[in-house]
Structure formats: structure tokens, C-alpha cells
Amino acid sequence: MIGLASAKVDEARLWRRHMDMAKLGATPKGGVRRLALDANDAKARALLLDWGRRRGFSAFIDPIANFFIRRDGTDRHADPVLSGSHTDTQPSGGRFDGIYGVLAAFEALEAIEDAGIRTRRPIELAVWTCEEGGAYLTGTMGSSVFVGARKLDDVLRLKGTDDAPITAAIAATRRAVSEAADRPLGFPISAFVEAHIEQGPELEAVGKTIGVVTVIQGCRRFFVEVDGEDGHAGTVKRSRRRDAFVSACDIAHALRRHFHDPDEIIRFTIGRFVVTPNAPAVIPGHVTFSIDFRHPDDGVLRRLGDAVADVCRAHQGACTASVREAVWAKPVELCGAIPDLIEATAGRLGLSHMRMLSGAGHDAMYIAQVAPVGMIFVPCEKGISHNEVENATPADLAAGARVLAEVLVELADRT
Ligand SMILES: [Zn+2]
């Protein structure tokens, strides 16, 4: 019965839903600013709840505000097949990162419903809370808590960069979808499939429509604190200064050398750099900055990441550098049945496809700890993402949703 569900995928409807979602946090430059658990992120869940209710689907929410829309199967006790991603964006994000995986899952649910297909297992759309980090600087929050990789109590102690407790934001989000039934954290699932824009240029470069992800590269993230001493910019000699900015720059240069890779497989980024007190006439006494380091090979992640603290100390100069590791996500191999199924389905639907690595981290890498997982990539324009100009074509988005719909039907009928 291949083709029944995918034939009901409606390209115009899927595009319209993207544009409806893009209004929630729309920026003047055409992007989206919908930070995790903010008012627009809550509205995104409420909109999904409303759409789902019209189709007769039920909704659930868990203690970290992960949100689920369920289409029942014939066996009510069977573990569900899940598909989804995230509704939050980066501070100056685009219209497709995350929300595509959510809307492709919703489109698949509707297409399966429209095709009148009955599946044995329930199929559920999942919205994982705070994938991007938002005001809490903690990404893949909902999915990592769901699988137990992070403790709920630890996350509930977090405060946002505005000092507001996360518990208040979670409560507000839950109120926005008060009709959704409470669910405990973490329940058995039989499989998870996440659709996502590629966020890189590979598919577009070779003219393929569907990316079958085989591995999500690993990521280590550190925060470096450089402590010096505030001083008067006009009176303190260079030799007496403990200038945290100067030390942080020296450390940053050393880190660039440490992570230099002529093959360009390593990804190394200092994306956050905060100078305090940040005043023109004051020698800065304090700097904090982030290090984001990614690689598909666990051994390289371990070797180069483990040396970060030594590199920082060796170049701290007159200041004191300390390093805290915030994230260590191992590379995740998505080998096996689901990537094979995605590949075969794309082939049967006549869509060009290729196997590929995911350079970005995704909720799927945590869900892979508890269930078989697959990822479907579609091209995004020039590979640009985490950017307000992020773009994708209606046809490519629909193609990914067609593959997803077929894959979900197949997985939901498996025993
Ligand atoms: Zn994303």
C-alpha cells in the first residue's frame, strides 16, 4: 500500500502551516525569534493543539512541557511511533529549523487520516522543549530529560538570562495548552523519526531532495571564565595589568591552533564572548566565552576536548582561566532498519536521495538512547540556517513529508 499516505500529503497546506507558525515571533527581516518557552513558543503548541483537535487527535504534555499530538492505532496498548522536532528558534532564527519536523509530522498525521489508513500502533507528533537553548543556554533540553540523560530536577532549577525561573515559563506554557492531558516523563516508544532541513549545503550542491542521515556528529561545549582585575584605562601600565580580554584573546588564538584541521572535519566555534564590565575606560576584569567543538569521531572528540583546559591555562597570562564543560554528546550512529526504510521509501517515491552525516545536533540523538531512530533531511537554500533568511522550497518540504508519512505507516504496522 505504498503511496496511499504520501498521495494525501498536501504541499500547499504544509506551506501555509509554515507561514502561520512564522507569524509567531516574526522578525522585520523575515525570520523568527521564538525562544524556548516564551509566549510565542507556547502559542505554537496551542496552534498545534487546535489543529489536532479539529482532526480528532488527542494532546498530551509532560513535566518539561514536551508536547504530543496522538493519532490512535487499532492496538491502544501498543507503544507509539513518534515523529517531530522543536518549535523554538535561535534569537535570530528562520522559518524552518525545527518547525519543519513538527509540521511534517502533523502533515503526515493528516495525510494518513485523509487516506483512511488504520495503523496498529498509535502515531504521535512530538514537540521537544528547548532544543536551541534559548534563555537557558541549555539545548536539547526536553529530549535529554525525556530519556533521562539530564535530571528533571536539575533543569527545573535553571533560570533564564533575565533571571526568571524556568519553572514559571514551563507553567505558562502548560497553561496555554490546558486541554492537553498530563503525561509522566519518558514513556516507551517503538521508534522515532525526525524530519529537518539540512542546515548545510550538501543536498543542494548535488541536486538531491532527500538526505538519509546515518550519523549525527558529536559535540562538546565548554564555558571558559577568565578572571583578571578591573583597572583604570589611563593609569595602569601594561606590565601591571590583569586584562581578562587580552588573556581571553590569547587563549582563543591558541584554541584555534589546537582545533586546526586541514581536512576541515573539525567544527570549532566561539559563539558567545562576554566582556565585563564592558566599559571603554575600564580594563576588563572578567571574560566568559563558549567553545563549541564537533566531530563525527568519538576518539577525536575525546582527545582534543580533554586538552581544552590545559590549553586555556597555558595561555592565561596574568589572569586565571577556568573551564566548565556543559555538553558532551557522543556521535550517534543511526545505522540499521530505519535509515534503510527511509532510503527505500524515497527510492519507491521516485525521489533523489543520498546518505549523509548531520553536522548539527538534533533531538534525535537523545531519543536514540531509548528507541530506533531515523532522520530525513531536505535541502535549505544555500545551506543557510540559524539565520533569518533561512529558506526552503514548498516542493522539497512536501517531498520530505511524503517520505515521512510512508515511513510512519510502515513503522506503525510493524509488530
Ligand atoms: Zn533544529
Boltz pocket constraint, residues with backbone or C-beta under 6 A from the ligand:
constraints:
  - pocket:
      binder: B
      contacts: [[A, 86], [A, 97], [A, 98], [A, 131], [A, 196], [A, 361]]
      max_distance: 6.0
